[in-house]
Structure formats: structure tokens, C-alpha cells
């Protein structure tokens, strides 16, 4: 070799050595050590009991521990098992390589890989193939890792990432899987037992055969003793300790509720892992599930296969229990459908909202409404509702009409109010499933011709329990993440008032009136509870769904029973189907609790009335009853009935709040804006024109004028449907009181295309 070539070789060699030395000082990217890919997501109940663990991106369960959270027992046994020179080497051990090579040659096969803990961290993160070049690259990266992280952090990375078998990644997940305790509570014997598993997690499966693991555990304890890491008396106790493995149990509790939560969590949160503490009470959840299964078994011969139930805490708005079906894993009965969130026809359960609106418009619980054969004009033709008992009951007080759930009076009241009003209020109360226009549902909305969810019904009824305030239900209490900064849950939306406290109280009083429901349901029903409780049942057309929704001052409970395939039951009503399960849940909730009455607001007054006329008692009334009223709505006239056989009170047919003028347009309101649905057929898109007439005049017929043109004449209840047309329109109502012509003030509204 010439002097020049020799010089160049030496310079190149020196440069290579220098470059290699410099490269070892280069830190590895910190992003490589992010826990996100290995951390799983735990869903827990309000007390911390595990409901479900969602596997990480790596396909396992992992709960990340900080380096200061790893207990000494785990540190000692892991170092003794995997890398006794870990505190001293720089990431790579030539001595270990030489020893491993000798062992492999002596055995004629690979029995030792000589990998340090640092190298195993690199291998776990970078996923190199098992080849000699890859092994050299692994060693180079291990040396760099030692210059990137302190020893304590490298050990923490190892103990959080290493597989311990049975989908458990990291020491915390392993401790909870095999011993049902956190790593901080592991004894020395338990820590050594777990330290034995990473060497061969697939072969050393303690659930299948613990003997090989015990053998390796004892070898690790001997190594710990030989290194004088712990006192000898602790080693002796560890050898004598009788280990008790946990039972193999798949945590898959409250499955519909967990799915409900996961569907609403952002993907970024799911990937970050950690623990989501929910509002669910696992003990209550399991009781509700048990009651649901028992109840459904008793009704199997009535063509009923499934059900759902929700329990809500009224004060906090928290979901305490959600059972979505009889059995999540019952494919034959479509068990994975969540009946608590499925859209179904609610039957009569929307009637309380209808009557609450009537109370706003001047009706009272004593107002008489007509329950007689009646035909109502709708966009689809004539509608003649029938009561469940297939009878009519003549003039009847609103208290009795609602408590007995008669259909004809409810439709008559909504026909006066207009379905738009009920639709808008339901949407305000959170009934988001009602996606069609008000005209699509019409007056049948009060009988449940729309589709809503059990959760929406529970939300709506809880508003009555809170004195007219609705709140968005809560399902999350806290989110703790080890894979990033702490997460703060957004504050709950402020309560929204949908009814006044007085009106909410009157509806509650009616729904908890055992005597008022006797004509329809008899003396003994599941709704009669030994504490204050309001409840309403509902049965959809052809007995396809039935419901019971109710509340106490503390809880709101909703129950649905039916079949997910929509097949009808055999004459199972809300009383016989959902009612008994509702009763059992309520009895469990209120067992031993304070039996406090519903709080009465200040604006409620109590007066004696005639039970037949709903007016103040007259001199010939044989009896009186007490009724409650919103202050200012007590009847100002006395009963004038003779109360002789055949005497019949006249039902109040239109009791809307008196307008300033004797004839006024009650609907639409001045300034209303409507929008034409481009999908819905035009014949189903109309605005309801409704007139209000005071008691001071006698009007038999109302003429309707739109944009100066006569479009129709109507008798009582003075309502007409007018097809929507784009533009700005002016509507007026005209009538005749004897020889006097009455004309309403014009109302202007707009229709957008």
C-alpha cells in the first residue's frame, strides 16, 4: 500500500469511527416513545368498576404507569429475570452476547438472545425482523436510546410495553388480569410470577398450566436472593406464599351502554386510551338487567321477546342504568339492537305534553272536553279516533281524560291547539327523532304516530319531575388519560325551561292520581306505588310496542317491551307489558329512601269544584272535590246543572286564552317562517290556519282569506289547512256575530322554497 493510500485509509477509518461515535450520541425521536399505540381504553362505572376494555392499536390491554408509579418489587424481579446488568451497561452487553453464543453452541439451538432490556424496548418499538443485520441495527439504536432516556424511563418503557400474554401489555394490565389488583399492590412472589411471563408469553400461560410459570418464578426469586436486592426474610415469605390466580373473566358489562358511549367518543380520545368514568351504577345495572330477563320470560307466551329500560337521576341528569335488550348475544332475537335508543312509535306517552300545552292556553285540570264519536279533517282524509276500551265517556274533565289515557279528548285538544305547537315543543324538549314536518304527523302526533326513542321519552318526563326544566342527560363523569394531558369534559348545557313549574306540577299531580285512572285501569295496577310516583303508559298500533314512563322526585324510569322485528304482541298493553317491570324497578330504587312528595310551586291554588261540570259548586251540586289550578285560572262561574237524571254538562269546546279581539288568528303567528321540504310530497306540506273566538260573541262559521282571496269556510274548531306556497302571505279570519261582521287583525308569514 502506498503512503498516500495508507493515509487515505486511515483518514477514512478515523472518519468512520468518528461518525459512529457521533451517531451514538444522537437522541432517538421522542415521538417513538408515545404510549398511544399500546394504551387501551377502559370504560368504568361511576365507582370505578370495569365495564369494558377496548383494545389498543397493538391489539392488547394496557394501562400506562409513570416511572415513579412502578413498585420496587416489580423492578427487582424484572431486572433479575431479564437483565441483571441493566443498571450498569450502556444498552448493549458484549459479555451477554458471548455467554449467549456459548449457550447456543452448547445446546445446538438458539436458547438465549442476549438482548438487554434496552434492546427489547427498541425491538418492541421498531419491530425489526430477526436477522443478523437487524440485530446489529437494534444494538446501535439501543446505545442511542441510552443517550436519549434515563435508565428509569427506559425500564418504565419496557414494563409498559412488554407482552405478558392473554392480550395483557404492561405490568399494570398483567397485575389486574392475573391477580385482580394494581401493580402497586403486588407481593414479591406475585411480581416474580409476572416477571416470568415475558420470556415466552404464548407458551407460559398460567391459565392453562401454571406449573412452568411457578418453576420460573422460583428461579427468579433465587436470582433476586443471589443479588441481595431484598432481605432474606422477604425471600423466604415469597417462596412460601400460596398464589391465587384470578378467574378468567371477560369484562363485557352493560354492553349497550358501552356501545352508546363509544359511538359518541371522538376517535382521538379512543386512541389516547386511559379510563372513561361513566355515570352508570353497575350494581343497579345488573339488577335492572336481571329484572328485565325475569319479566320477559313471564310474557313469552304473549308473543313478546324483548325489552329495554333506562334509569335517570333527576337532579344530576345522569344515566344510572341502560338495558338495551334481553340478551346482547342473542342473535335470534336481534339482541345487539339497543332498544333504549331505537326509534319506535310511543303510543299515548306524548299525551302529557299535549295537555301541558293546553294548560298554557287557559285550560285547567277541571276543564271539560268532549269524548264522543268525532271526525277530524286531516290532509289524508277523515280521522275518527277510538279509545282503548272502545267506548265513549261524554264530557270529561282533563284530569280524568289524561289519567285514563282516553284518545278522543287528546286528539280534540290537539286539534284546537294545532300539531305545530306540540311538534315545536317536543323538539325543544329533545325529541330529535321527530324529523318530519308538523304537517306530516298532524293531530295523530298526540297518539304516537311519530317515532321516538326511550331515551327521549325519559328525558321529556324528567323535565316534569324537575318542574318543567329539561337538561341533556349525562353519561360521562371524568376522563383520565396517561397518553397526554388531562382532559376536561365540557360543562353540561344549561337547563332549558319547556313548561312553567305550575303546569309541570299539575301534570305530575294528574299522572300520580290513583283515583283518576280507576275508570280505565281499575283499582289495582302496577302504577300504584307506596310512594309518590307519576306514570304514564302507552301502546302503539296493533300492540307492536308498549311503554311505561314515570318518575319520583329522585328518579325517572322508562320501560319498553316488544319485538325488534316489529311483529305484534298478543294484546299486551303498557299496563300488562311494561308496567310490572316499571313497578319492580321503582320499588328497588326507592327501597328505604325518603318518601318525599313532589315539591309544590307557589303559584298553585286549591279550590273545590263540581266533579260533573268542573265549575265552582252550585247550590244543587250533591258533592264537591278539590282541584288544583294555576293562580288566576280558577273558574269564575258556578255550576248551574240541575243534577237530575239525564242532565248533561256541556264540554268546553274552545278554551284558548282570550285574545284582545273577539276574533283572532291563533295560528300562524305574525312573523312565522315556513320552509318547503324538497323531498316531502307537496300534498303533505301545509300550514294550519286556526282561529280563536272569545266567549263574548257567537260565531258559527269563519271565513279564511289569504292575500285578499277567500280560500274556505270552516265551522268549529275554526281550523283549515292551506298548502304551502313560496312567498310572503297575509291571512285574515272573518266571522259574523248576529248582524255584526267580525274581522281579525291581519297576520303576515313567509314561506321559503
ABEGO torsion letter per residue (X at the ends): XBAAAAAAAAAAAAAAAAAAAAAAABBBBAAAABAAAABBBBBBBAAGBBABBBBBAAGBBBBBBBAAABBAAAAAAAAAAABAAAAABAGBBAAAAAAAAAAAAAAGBBABAGBBAAAAAAAAAAGBBBBAAAAAAAAAAAAAAAAABBAAAAAAAAAAABBAEGGBBEAAAAAAAAAGBBAAABBAAAAAAAAAAAABAAABBAAABAAAAAAAAAAAAAAAAAAGABBAAAAAAAAABBBBBBBBBBBBBGAAAAAAAAAABBAAAAAAEEBBBBABBAAAAAAAAAAAAAAAAAAAAAGBABBBBBBBBAAAGBBABBBABABAABAAAGAABBAAABBBBAEAAAAAAAAAAAAAAGBBAABBBBBBBBBBBBAAEBBBBBBAAGBBAEBBBAAAAAAAGBAAAAAAAAAAAEAAAAAAAAAAAGBAABABBAAAAEAAAAAGABBBBAAAAAAAAAAAAAGGBBBBBBABABBBBAAEBBBBBBBBBBBBBABBAAAAAAAAAAAABAAAAAAAAEABBAABBABBBBBBBBBBBGGABBBBBBBBAABBBBBBBEBAAGBBBBGBBAAAAAAAAAAAAAAAAABGBBBBBBBBBAABBBBBBBAAAGBBBBAABABBBBBBBBBGABBABBBABAGBBGBBBBBBABABBBBABABBBAOBBBGBBBBBBAABBAAABBBBBBBBBBAABBBABBBBBBGGBBAEBBBOAGBBBBBBBBEBBBBBBBBBBEABBBBBBBBBBBBBX
